[in-house]
Amino acid sequence: MGGSCQAGKQQGQKAFHRRQGKEHDRPYWPLLCRPAGNLNRCPTSPQKAGAGIRRETEEETGYRVRNVTKVLEAYMSPGSVTEILYFFVAEYAEELRVHAGGGVEHDQESIEVLELPFAEALQMVQTGAIKDAKTILLLQYAQLNNLLG
């Protein structure tokens, strides 16, 4: 079970992303994407997966999030992958920052936290700079539901 979170702050119409820099033998790294992670680490059901996404978001971005809401769930490629992903939206603000972010050392994560204007993130989908399907879905969800103005 995996999860991904679109977090934004209304005032500045900003959304945060992570740039995963861990070295992989994959041509798409580093990847610009949403905070995300394996939710199996927490004792949770799909209905309570928000606890896991709160943890993952804080580890990766350094922010605590509030008003976490599950907005959809989807199989990204049901013909080849059986994992279901849970998608969340949440709010963050500067006063919710608890550390610099960057991931968890024992997981060998190397994450750069980026805060982008929402319009710029949407443009990056158009230009192909954002290729991660989770991120694209959540950005489009936020746009369709006018979450960031």
Sequence and secondary structure as in RCSB ss.txt:
>XXXX:A:sequence
MGGSCQAGKQQGQKAFHRRQGKEHDRPYWPLLCRPAGNLNRCPTSPQKAGAGIRRETEEETGYRVRNVTKVLEAY
MSPGSVTEILYFFVAEYAEELRVHAGGGVEHDQESIEVLELPFAEALQMVQTGAIKDAKTILLLQYAQLNNLLG
>XXXX:A:secstr
 EEEEEEEETTTTEEEEEEE    S TT SEEE SEEEGGGSS  GGGTHHHHHHHHHHHHSB  EEEEEEEEEE
S TTT   EEEEEEEE  GGGB S     GGGT  EEEEEEEHHHHHHHHHHTS   HHHHHHHHHHHHTTTT 
